[in-house]
């Protein structure tokens, strides 16, 4: 849609809010620019080789680390760029308006911190992104692998552009998220300004979520499994069709750098302690020489511990294959949403999230960190023994 010279392509929503292209054949001149710009024509050509280096990473700034979803690696990379006079394009959320935005100062970077499990709109940022690249500014783009692939297909791979892809398990639609927030408002009778998917008030690995009201005041905080949108996402039941066939969910990445949560780090043998597991640890995969330069630039402010790629991918399935789910359950969930909106999706959540799973969720949410780490290490020993 962005490259179409006659504006013949507009993005429309299907019954579940997923954005898809629609071509006005009366306006289309069959120039083929849209096909050439689509990264899905040849995704293999955009994938880089095996990572040249891998790390566990934890930002040194404690206040900034607290606001990040994991170890703050993406924030540290962004700060290095803007402090040197460059610009960063990252995902921000004004309630359900989840979009990519240009950031050129350290203060603005806080808006991009934290996870947003919903598809971001990058279209509004593409014009200024193209201008910055052509002007020779140092630019870092942070997004899902398919977004990084789209940016590289559109604008090439110039030396002043660094792409940072996130370890992504797939995305629900923005309309699903908007309906979820509206539903939270109706249930509580208060205005919901934001939903913080990953809050560290109970530690990094607990995946507690927080609802924010006016002035950023918390209205509610619970384990992620008690919010239907989050639980259905975690079961991969509400993702785009294409997410289940993602060509970038593998070890050969599309970005110069890959960042994500270092799941499984408790058993990685990297010397981290309980305080580190409480604060959050990122995994970093360096996929190009440009990426290596970016990581070298943050080494003074981020604690980096080398590791092997398999240590990271072992508990990060999206580095091995696309998300999977029960396809029949997914059809039922999406049909319920298409027919009854948030209420239908909530009903399916209540049906699927039964008493046994609730009890397991309660145990996991209330387990002390030391016990959780010990349990993971014992399980890992048992698994290796088998």
C-alpha positions in Angstrom: 0.0 0.0 0.0 2.8 2.4 0.8 4.5 2.1 -2.6 1.4 2.1 -4.7 1.6 5.1 -7.1 -2.1 5.4 -7.6 -3.3 4.6 -4.0 -5.2 1.7 -5.4 -4.5 -0.4 -2.2 -6.2 0.3 1.1 -5.9 -1.8 4.2 -9.2 -3.2 5.5 -10.2 -5.3 8.5 -11.7 -8.8 8.3 -14.3 -10.1 10.7 -11.7 -10.5 13.5 -10.0 -7.1 12.9 -6.9 -8.5 11.1 -5.7 -5.9 8.6 -5.5 -7.1 5.0 -5.0 -5.3 1.6 -7.8 -4.6 -0.7 -7.1 -3.5 -4.3 -9.3 -1.2 -6.3 -9.0 -2.7 -9.8 -10.4 0.4 -11.4 -7.5 2.5 -10.1 -4.7 -0.2 -10.3 -2.4 0.3 -13.3 -0.7 -3.1 -12.9 2.8 -1.6 -12.4 3.8 -4.5 -10.1 5.4 -2.2 -7.5 3.4 -3.7 -4.7 4.5 -7.2 -5.5 8.2 -6.2 -5.6 7.9 -4.4 -2.3 6.4 -7.5 -0.5 9.0 -9.3 1.6 6.9 -12.5 1.5 7.8 -13.0 -2.2 11.3 -14.1 -1.1 11.7 -14.2 2.7 14.7 -16.5 2.5 16.7 -13.7 0.8 16.3 -11.5 3.8 17.3 -14.1 6.4 20.9 -13.8 7.7 23.1 -16.7 8.6 23.6 -18.2 12.0 24.2 -15.7 14.8 27.8 -14.6 15.1 27.5 -14.1 18.9 24.9 -14.6 21.6 24.6 -13.1 25.1 22.6 -12.8 28.2 22.1 -9.1 28.9 21.0 -6.9 31.8 21.0 -3.1 31.7 22.9 -1.3 34.4 20.4 1.5 35.0 18.1 0.0 37.7 15.2 2.5 37.1 15.2 1.9 33.3 15.5 -1.9 33.8 12.4 -1.9 36.1 10.3 -0.4 33.3 11.6 -2.9 30.6 9.9 -6.2 30.0 13.1 -8.2 30.4 16.7 -7.1 30.7 16.5 -3.8 28.9 18.7 -4.6 25.9 16.4 -2.9 23.4 16.3 0.3 25.6 20.1 0.3 25.9 20.5 0.0 22.2 18.0 2.8 21.6 19.6 5.1 24.2 23.0 4.7 22.5 21.6 5.7 19.2 19.7 8.8 20.3 22.6 10.0 22.5 24.8 9.9 19.4 22.3 12.0 17.4 20.5 9.2 15.7 16.8 8.3 15.7 15.0 5.1 16.8 11.7 3.8 15.5 9.9 1.6 18.1 6.5 0.5 19.2 4.4 2.7 21.5 0.9 2.4 22.8 -1.7 5.1 23.5 -4.3 2.7 24.9 -5.4 0.6 21.8 -3.5 2.9 19.4 -0.4 0.7 19.1 1.9 2.1 16.5 5.5 2.7 15.5 6.8 6.2 16.2 10.0 8.2 15.7 12.0 8.9 18.8 15.0 11.2 18.9 15.7 11.9 22.6 16.2 9.8 25.7 13.0 10.9 27.4 10.8 9.6 24.6 12.3 6.1 24.8 10.3 5.3 28.0 7.2 5.2 25.8 8.6 2.2 23.9 9.4 0.2 26.9 7.4 -2.9 27.9 5.8 -5.6 25.8 2.7 -5.0 23.6 1.1 -8.3 22.5 -0.8 -6.8 19.6 0.0 -6.0 16.0 1.6 -2.5 15.7 0.7 -0.1 12.9 4.0 0.8 11.1 2.3 2.6 8.1 2.3 6.0 9.8 6.0 5.9 10.5 7.2 4.8 7.0 7.3 8.3 5.5 9.6 9.8 8.1 11.6 6.6 8.3 12.3 6.8 4.6 13.2 10.5 4.9 15.6 9.8 7.7 17.3 6.9 5.8 17.7 9.1 2.7 19.0 12.0 4.7 21.8 9.8 6.0 20.8 9.8 9.7 21.7 6.9 11.9 18.5 5.0 12.2 17.5 2.0 14.3 14.2 0.2 13.6 12.9 -2.2 16.3 10.0 -4.4 15.5 8.8 -7.9 14.8 10.8 -10.0 12.3 8.2 -9.4 9.5 8.2 -5.7 10.2 12.0 -5.6 10.0 11.8 -7.7 6.8 9.3 -5.2 5.3 11.5 -2.2 6.1 14.5 -3.9 4.5 12.6 -4.8 1.4 11.2 -1.3 1.1 14.4 0.7 1.8 17.3 -1.8 1.2 20.1 -2.4 3.7 22.0 0.9 3.8 24.8 1.3 6.3 22.9 3.9 8.3 20.0 1.5 9.1 20.2 -1.1 11.9 17.3 -3.4 12.3 16.5 -5.1 15.7 14.0 -7.9 15.5 12.1 -9.2 18.5 11.5 -12.8 19.3 7.9 -12.9 18.3 5.3 -15.6 18.9 2.6 -13.9 16.7 0.1 -11.1 17.0 -3.6 -10.7 17.7 -5.4 -7.8 16.0 -5.6 -4.2 17.3 -9.4 -4.4 17.3 -9.3 -7.5 19.6 -7.2 -5.4 22.0 -9.4 -2.4 21.8 -12.5 -4.5 22.6 -10.7 -6.1 25.5 -9.9 -2.7 27.0 -13.4 -1.5 26.5 -14.6 -4.7 28.2 -12.3 -4.0 31.2 -13.8 -0.5 31.5 -17.4 -1.9 31.6 -16.5 -4.5 34.2 -14.8 -2.0 36.5 -16.8 1.1 35.8 -13.6 3.1 35.5 -11.7 4.5 32.5 -8.8 2.3 31.5 -5.8 4.2 30.1 -3.4 1.3 29.6 -2.8 -2.4 30.1 0.7 -3.2 31.1 1.3 -6.8 29.9 4.5 -7.4 31.8 4.9 -5.7 35.2 7.8 -6.6 37.5 6.1 -5.9 40.8 6.2 -9.6 41.5 9.5 -10.2 39.6 10.4 -10.7 35.9 9.4 -14.3 35.2 5.9 -14.2 36.8 4.2 -12.5 33.8 1.9 -10.4 36.0 -0.3 -7.8 34.2 -1.5 -4.5 35.5 -4.5 -2.4 34.5 -3.9 1.4 34.7 -6.5 4.1 35.2 -6.5 7.9 35.2 -3.1 9.3 36.1 -1.5 5.9 35.6 -2.9 4.6 38.9 -3.1 0.7 39.0 -6.7 -0.5 39.1 -6.0 -4.2 39.2 -3.0 -6.5 39.0 -3.2 -10.3 38.5 -1.3 -13.1 36.8 -1.6 -12.9 33.0 -3.8 -16.0 32.9 -6.7 -14.2 34.6 -7.1 -11.8 31.6 -8.8 -13.5 28.8 -7.0 -11.6 26.0 -3.6 -12.4 27.5 -4.5 -16.1 28.2 -5.8 -16.7 24.7 -2.7 -15.0 23.2 -0.5 -17.2 25.4 -2.2 -20.3 23.9 -1.7 -18.9 20.4 -5.4 -19.1 19.7 -5.9 -15.5 18.5 -3.0 -14.9 16.1 -3.1 -13.9 12.4 -3.2 -16.8 10.0 0.2 -16.0 8.7 1.8 -16.2 12.1 1.4 -20.0 12.1 3.5 -20.2 8.9 6.0 -17.4 9.8 9.2 -17.8 7.7 11.2 -15.8 10.3 10.5 -18.0 13.3 13.9 -19.7 13.1 17.5 -19.3 14.1 18.5 -17.4 10.9 17.2 -14.0 11.7 16.2 -11.0 9.6 17.5 -8.3 11.9 21.1 -7.2 12.6 20.3 -7.9 16.2 17.6 -10.1 17.9 16.4 -9.4 21.4 13.9 -11.1 23.7 13.4 -12.6 27.1 16.1 -15.1 28.1 13.6 -17.8 29.1 15.3 -20.8 30.7 18.2 -18.7 31.9 17.8 -20.2 35.4 19.3 -23.5 34.1 21.8 -21.9 31.6 24.8 -22.0 33.9 25.7 -18.4 33.3 26.2 -17.5 36.9 23.1 -15.4 37.4 21.5 -15.2 40.9 18.0 -14.7 42.3 18.3 -10.9 42.2 19.1 -11.1 38.5 16.1 -13.4 37.9 14.0 -10.9 39.8 15.2 -7.9 37.8 15.0 -9.5 34.3 17.4 -10.8 31.7 17.4 -10.3 28.0 18.8 -12.6 25.4 20.7 -11.0 22.5 21.6 -12.6 19.2 24.1 -10.7 17.0 23.4 -11.5 13.4 25.7 -9.2 11.3 28.8 -7.1 11.6 26.5 -4.1 11.9 24.8 -5.8 14.8 28.1 -6.5 16.4 29.0 -2.8 16.3 25.7 -1.9 17.9 26.3 -4.4 20.8 29.8 -3.2 21.2 28.4 0.3 21.7 26.3 -0.6 24.7 28.8 -2.9 26.4 29.8 -0.3 28.9 26.2 0.1 30.2 24.9 -3.4 29.8 26.3 -6.6 31.5 26.8 -9.1 28.7 27.4 -12.8 29.3 28.4 -14.9 26.3 26.4 -18.1 25.7 25.5 -20.5 22.9 22.6 -20.0 20.6 21.1 -23.3 21.6 21.0 -22.2 25.2 18.7 -19.4 24.2 16.6 -21.2 21.7 16.0 -24.2 24.0 13.2 -22.3 25.8 12.4 -19.8 23.1 10.3 -21.9 20.6 10.0 -18.9 18.2 13.7 -19.3 17.4 12.9 -22.8 16.2 9.5 -22.8 14.6 6.3 -20.8 14.2 3.6 -20.8 16.9 1.2 -23.8 17.0 -2.2 -24.3 18.5 -5.3 -26.5 18.5 -6.8 -25.4 15.1 -10.3 -26.4 16.0 -10.2 -24.5 19.2 -8.9 -21.5 17.4 -11.7 -21.6 14.8 -14.2 -21.7 17.7 -12.6 -18.8 19.5 -12.4 -16.6 16.3 -16.0 -17.5 15.3 -17.2 -16.4 18.7 -15.4 -13.2 18.5 -16.6 -12.4 15.0 -20.2 -13.1 16.1 -20.3 -11.6 19.6 -17.1 -9.5 20.0 -15.4 -9.4 23.4 -18.2 -11.2 25.0 -17.8 -14.2 22.7 -14.1 -14.3 23.3 -14.6 -14.1 27.0 -17.1 -17.0 26.9 -14.6 -19.2 25.1 -11.9 -18.3 27.6 -14.2 -19.3 30.5 -14.9 -22.6 28.7 -11.2 -23.4 28.0 -9.6 -22.1 31.2 -11.1 -24.7 33.5 -10.7 -25.4 37.2 -7.6 -27.6 36.9 -5.8 -25.0 34.8 -6.8 -22.3 37.2 -5.4 -24.2 40.1 -2.1 -24.7 38.3 -2.0 -21.0 37.4 -2.5 -20.1 41.0 0.3 -22.3 42.1 2.7 -20.9 39.5 1.7 -17.3 40.3 2.2 -17.7 44.1 5.4 -19.8 44.0 8.3 -18.0 45.7 11.1 -17.2 43.2 13.7 -19.4 44.9 11.3 -22.4 44.8 10.5 -21.7 41.1 14.2 -21.6 40.2 14.9 -24.8 42.2 12.0 -26.6 40.5 13.3 -25.5 37.0 16.8 -26.7 37.8 15.6 -30.1 39.1 13.4 -30.6 36.1 16.3 -29.7 33.8 18.5 -32.3 35.5 15.7 -34.9 35.1 15.3 -34.1 31.5 18.9 -34.4 30.7 19.0 -37.7 32.6 16.4 -39.0 30.2 
